[in-house]
């Protein structure tokens, strides 16, 4: 006989593993993104300091130009190195806000003009445009500060979203475990306890679950039904045997009473009449008649012509001595 292999659509272990995998994945993603954002924020302070130093260097260039200092060219190179430092040039990437990149592009463009004027010693032009250039530096520093603040808000938002997502996953995982694991197990325990006490009328278990508990519920329902049938069959068999035992006991009592009635010193018509009374009282017969040969005819009760009359031969050692009606 071939055994049918039952396939579980959604095992409990696989469902739990999938839920825990998503929880761990969400934790790693939220933590990783937050750490990357914080790591990129470490360079923001350096960028703000360098951008802020450009203001002081701009005024120093004007002082060198006005005083005719021989360090003007060196200070121009220092200004250009600061403006083109890696921490600032790295701002030209896709995730940096357009406001920051635009402010930085304006600084570079204006620096080309200013550097050209400084190389020519054009002091009037410098005095006329330095305030505007310093204002552009201030706007660039302010844009960097807003960008750094936005990063911190992003870290908070990512952490909050990750926490909410993890809480949501845990909530629905526990809810699913309660509905698809805990509740069916409690029903199974209750049904098992009822069967233990011989109560087979418990409600059928939920077999629609796509996991092992659904298969277990289906098997348990079938087993409970088979046990119920077997239990009823055993009860009927026990009741039948009990009735047979009671009937045998009653007949033995009748035989015992009849034997006691025959246990006399003289067996006569009165003795047999007493036996007929005993049999009639115990068998609920309306009329009994004993015919022995042609001499004895003993009756007990009144005959009812509407009821059929049964005739039993009275024999001993295969010899017929009379009839019992």
C-alpha positions as CSV (number, residue, x, y, z in Angstrom):
1,X,0.0,0.0,0.0
2,X,1.5,3.3,-1.1
3,X,1.6,6.1,1.5
4,X,0.4,9.5,0.3
5,X,2.9,12.2,1.2
6,X,1.2,15.3,2.4
7,X,3.0,18.6,1.6
8,X,2.6,21.6,4.0
9,X,2.2,24.8,2.0
10,X,3.6,27.2,4.7
11,X,5.6,25.4,7.5
12,X,5.7,27.2,10.8
13,X,9.5,27.1,10.9
14,X,9.7,28.7,7.4
15,X,7.2,31.4,8.4
16,X,9.1,32.2,11.6
17,X,12.4,32.2,9.8
18,X,11.1,34.5,7.1
19,X,9.7,36.9,9.7
20,X,13.0,36.9,11.7
21,X,15.0,37.4,8.4
22,X,12.9,40.5,7.5
23,X,13.4,41.8,11.1
24,X,17.1,41.3,11.0
25,X,17.3,42.7,7.4
26,X,15.4,45.8,8.4
27,X,17.6,46.3,11.4
28,X,20.8,46.0,9.4
29,X,19.5,48.3,6.7
30,X,18.3,51.0,9.0
31,X,21.4,50.8,11.2
32,X,23.7,50.7,8.1
33,X,22.1,53.7,6.4
34,X,22.2,55.7,9.7
35,X,25.9,54.8,10.2
36,X,26.7,55.8,6.7
37,X,24.9,59.1,7.1
38,X,26.8,59.7,10.4
39,X,30.1,58.8,8.8
40,X,29.5,61.3,6.0
41,X,28.6,63.9,8.6
42,X,32.1,63.6,10.1
43,X,33.4,65.6,7.1
44,X,30.7,68.2,7.3
45,X,32.4,70.0,10.3
46,X,35.7,70.1,8.4
47,X,33.9,71.5,5.3
48,X,32.2,74.2,7.4
49,X,35.5,75.2,9.0
50,X,37.3,75.4,5.7
51,X,34.5,77.4,4.1
52,X,34.4,79.7,7.1
53,X,38.2,80.2,6.8
54,X,37.7,81.5,3.3
55,X,36.2,84.7,4.7
56,X,39.3,85.5,6.8
57,X,41.6,84.6,3.9
58,X,39.6,86.9,1.6
59,X,40.2,89.9,3.9
60,X,43.9,88.8,4.2
61,X,44.3,89.0,0.5
62,X,42.9,92.5,0.5
63,X,45.4,93.5,3.2
64,X,48.3,92.0,1.2
65,X,47.1,93.8,-1.9
66,X,46.7,97.1,-0.1
67,X,50.1,96.9,1.7
68,X,52.0,95.4,-1.2
69,X,53.0,92.4,0.8
70,X,55.3,89.9,-1.0
71,X,53.2,87.0,0.5
72,X,50.2,87.9,-1.7
73,X,51.0,85.1,-4.2
74,X,51.5,82.5,-1.4
75,X,48.2,83.5,0.2
76,X,46.5,83.3,-3.2
77,X,47.7,79.7,-3.5
78,X,46.6,78.9,0.0
79,X,43.1,80.3,-0.8
80,X,42.9,78.3,-3.9
81,X,44.0,75.1,-2.1
82,X,41.4,75.7,0.6
83,X,38.7,76.3,-2.0
84,X,39.6,73.2,-4.0
85,X,40.3,71.0,-0.9
86,X,39.0,67.4,-1.3
87,X,36.3,67.9,1.4
88,X,34.7,70.6,-0.7
89,X,35.3,69.1,-4.2
90,X,33.5,65.9,-2.9
91,X,30.4,68.0,-2.6
92,X,29.8,67.6,-6.4
93,X,27.9,64.3,-6.1
94,X,24.3,63.3,-6.7
95,X,23.1,63.2,-3.1
96,X,24.3,66.6,-2.1
97,X,21.5,69.3,-2.4
98,X,21.6,71.5,-5.4
99,X,21.8,74.6,-3.2
100,X,25.2,73.5,-1.8
101,X,26.6,72.7,-5.2
102,X,25.3,75.9,-6.7
103,X,26.8,78.1,-3.9
104,X,30.1,76.2,-4.4
105,X,30.1,76.7,-8.2
106,X,29.5,80.5,-7.7
107,X,32.5,80.7,-5.3
108,X,34.7,79.0,-7.8
109,X,33.5,81.2,-10.7
110,X,34.0,84.4,-8.7
111,X,37.3,83.3,-7.4
112,X,38.6,83.0,-11.0
113,X,37.7,86.7,-11.5
114,X,39.1,87.7,-8.1
115,X,42.3,85.8,-8.6
116,X,42.8,87.5,-12.0
117,X,42.2,90.9,-10.4
118,X,44.6,90.2,-7.5
119,X,47.3,89.1,-9.9
120,X,47.0,92.5,-11.6
121,X,46.9,94.4,-8.3
122,X,43.5,95.9,-9.0
123,X,42.7,97.3,-5.5
124,X,39.6,99.4,-6.5
125,X,37.9,96.3,-8.0
126,X,38.7,94.3,-4.9
127,X,37.3,97.0,-2.6
128,X,34.1,97.2,-4.7
129,X,33.5,93.4,-4.8
130,X,34.9,91.9,-1.6
131,X,31.6,92.4,0.4
132,X,29.7,90.5,-2.3
133,X,32.2,87.7,-2.3
134,X,32.2,87.4,1.4
135,X,28.4,87.3,1.4
136,X,28.6,84.4,-1.1
137,X,31.0,82.6,1.3
138,X,28.5,83.2,4.2
139,X,25.7,81.8,2.0
140,X,27.8,78.7,1.2
141,X,28.6,78.1,4.9
142,X,24.9,78.5,5.7
143,X,24.0,75.9,3.0
144,X,26.6,73.5,4.5
145,X,25.1,74.0,7.9
146,X,21.6,73.2,6.6
147,X,22.9,70.2,4.8
148,X,24.5,68.9,8.0
149,X,21.3,69.5,9.9
150,X,19.3,67.7,7.2
151,X,21.7,64.7,7.6
152,X,21.0,64.6,11.3
153,X,17.3,64.8,10.7
154,X,17.7,62.0,8.2
155,X,19.5,59.8,10.7
156,X,16.7,60.4,13.2
157,X,14.0,59.7,10.6
158,X,15.8,56.5,9.4
159,X,16.2,55.3,13.0
160,X,12.6,56.1,13.8
161,X,11.3,54.4,10.6
162,X,13.5,51.4,11.3
163,X,12.2,51.1,14.8
164,X,8.6,51.5,13.7
165,X,9.2,48.9,10.9
166,X,10.7,46.4,13.3
167,X,7.9,47.0,15.9
168,X,5.3,46.4,13.1
169,X,7.0,43.2,11.9
170,X,7.3,41.9,15.5
171,X,3.6,42.8,16.1
172,X,2.3,41.1,13.0
173,X,4.6,38.1,13.6
174,X,3.3,37.7,17.2
175,X,-0.2,38.2,15.9
176,X,0.3,35.5,13.3
177,X,1.9,33.1,15.8
178,X,-1.1,33.7,18.1
179,X,-3.7,33.0,15.4
180,X,-1.9,30.2,13.6
181,X,0.1,28.5,16.3
182,X,-1.0,29.3,19.9
183,X,-4.8,29.3,19.3
184,X,-4.8,26.0,17.3
185,X,-2.6,24.4,20.0
186,X,-5.0,25.5,22.7
187,X,-7.9,24.1,20.7
188,X,-6.0,20.9,20.2
189,X,-5.2,20.6,23.9
190,X,-8.9,21.2,24.8
191,X,-10.1,18.6,22.3
192,X,-7.5,16.1,23.6
193,X,-8.7,16.7,27.2
194,X,-12.4,16.2,26.1
195,X,-11.5,13.0,24.3
196,X,-9.6,11.8,27.4
197,X,-12.8,12.1,29.4
198,X,-14.8,10.3,26.6
199,X,-16.4,13.5,25.2
200,X,-16.2,13.3,21.4
201,X,-18.7,16.2,20.7
202,X,-16.0,18.9,20.7
203,X,-16.1,21.4,17.7
204,X,-14.0,20.3,14.7
205,X,-10.5,21.8,14.6
206,X,-9.6,24.4,12.0
207,X,-8.1,22.5,9.0
208,X,-7.7,25.6,6.8
209,X,-4.3,26.6,8.2
210,X,-1.6,26.1,5.6
211,X,1.0,24.9,8.1
212,X,1.7,21.7,10.1
213,X,-1.1,22.6,12.6
214,X,-3.7,22.5,9.8
215,X,-2.5,19.0,8.8
216,X,-2.4,18.0,12.4
217,X,-6.0,19.3,12.9
218,X,-7.2,17.3,9.9
219,X,-5.5,14.2,11.1
220,X,-6.8,14.8,14.7
221,X,-10.4,15.2,13.3
222,X,-10.2,12.0,11.4
223,X,-8.7,10.2,14.4
224,X,-11.4,11.6,16.7
225,X,-14.1,10.4,14.3
226,X,-12.6,6.9,14.2
227,X,-12.3,6.8,18.0
228,X,-15.9,8.0,18.3
229,X,-17.1,5.2,16.1
230,X,-14.9,2.6,17.9
231,X,-16.1,4.0,21.3
232,X,-19.8,3.7,20.3
233,X,-19.2,0.2,18.9
234,X,-17.5,-0.8,22.2
235,X,-20.4,0.7,24.2
236,X,-23.0,-1.2,22.1
237,X,-21.0,-4.4,22.5
238,X,-20.7,-3.9,26.3
239,X,-24.4,-3.1,26.6
240,X,-25.3,-6.2,24.6
241,X,-23.0,-8.4,26.7
242,X,-24.5,-6.8,29.9
243,X,-28.0,-7.6,28.7
244,X,-26.9,-11.2,27.9
245,X,-25.4,-11.5,31.4
246,X,-28.5,-10.1,33.1
247,X,-30.7,-12.5,31.0
248,X,-28.4,-15.5,31.9
249,X,-28.5,-14.4,35.5
250,X,-32.3,-14.2,35.5
251,X,-32.6,-17.7,33.9
252,X,-30.2,-19.1,36.4
253,X,-32.3,-17.6,39.2
254,X,-35.4,-19.2,37.6
255,X,-33.7,-22.6,37.4
256,X,-32.4,-22.3,40.9
257,X,-36.0,-21.5,42.2
258,X,-37.4,-24.4,40.1
259,X,-34.7,-26.7,41.5
260,X,-35.5,-25.6,45.0
261,X,-39.2,-26.3,44.3
262,X,-38.3,-29.8,43.1
263,X,-36.1,-30.4,46.1
264,X,-38.9,-31.9,48.2
265,X,-39.6,-35.3,49.6
266,X,-42.6,-35.8,47.4
267,X,-43.0,-34.6,43.8
268,X,-46.7,-34.1,43.0
269,X,-49.1,-31.9,41.1
270,X,-48.7,-29.1,43.7
271,X,-44.9,-29.1,43.1
272,X,-45.3,-28.7,39.4
273,X,-47.9,-26.0,39.8
274,X,-45.5,-24.1,42.0
275,X,-42.8,-24.4,39.2
276,X,-45.3,-23.0,36.7
277,X,-46.0,-20.1,38.9
278,X,-42.3,-19.4,39.2
279,X,-41.8,-19.5,35.4
280,X,-44.9,-17.4,34.7
281,X,-43.8,-14.7,37.2
282,X,-40.3,-14.5,35.7
283,X,-41.1,-14.9,32.0
284,X,-44.1,-12.5,32.1
285,X,-46.3,-15.2,30.4
286,X,-50.1,-14.8,30.6
287,X,-50.8,-18.5,30.5
288,X,-48.8,-21.7,31.0
289,X,-50.0,-25.3,30.6
290,X,-48.1,-28.5,31.3
291,X,-49.4,-31.8,29.9
292,X,-47.7,-35.0,31.1
293,X,-49.1,-38.1,29.4
294,X,-52.8,-38.4,29.7
295,X,-53.0,-38.1,33.5
296,X,-51.6,-34.7,34.3
297,X,-52.8,-31.4,32.9
298,X,-51.7,-28.4,35.0
299,X,-52.3,-24.8,34.0
300,X,-51.5,-21.4,35.4
301,X,-53.1,-18.1,34.3
302,X,-55.8,-17.4,31.7
303,X,-55.4,-18.2,28.0
304,X,-55.6,-15.3,25.5
305,X,-57.0,-16.4,22.1
306,X,-55.5,-13.4,20.4
307,X,-51.9,-14.4,21.3
308,X,-50.2,-17.3,19.6
309,X,-49.5,-20.4,21.7
310,X,-46.0,-21.9,21.7
311,X,-45.5,-25.6,22.4
312,X,-42.2,-26.9,23.9
313,X,-41.6,-30.6,24.4
314,X,-40.6,-31.8,27.9
315,X,-37.8,-34.3,27.4
316,X,-35.3,-36.2,29.6
317,X,-32.6,-38.4,28.1
318,X,-34.2,-38.0,24.7
319,X,-37.5,-39.3,26.0
320,X,-40.6,-37.0,25.6
321,X,-42.7,-37.0,28.7
322,X,-45.1,-34.2,27.9
323,X,-45.6,-30.7,26.5
324,X,-45.4,-27.2,27.8
325,X,-47.9,-24.7,26.3
